[in-house]
Amino acid sequence: IFPNAGPSMDVDITIDANHVWVSTNDGPLNVIDANTNTISEHITTPPGIAGGALLAATGSIWLIAENNGTLLRLRST
């Protein structure tokens, strides 16, 4: 799914009922459909927000930006 993946790629993942959410330090947030094992969506974060820790909770996807500590509520699941 990620052709450039390797041991030095900084990623964080979380899951909900139907998706795997993958945050990388060099690109958009990727949403993987758990049923088809394909990327179903790329979500671009606001300028200045890069990578970080993901959490699926309270019906939303949350991202703590690695570069500046900003907490974002990305969407309801």
Disulfide bonds with the S-S distance in Angstrom:
none
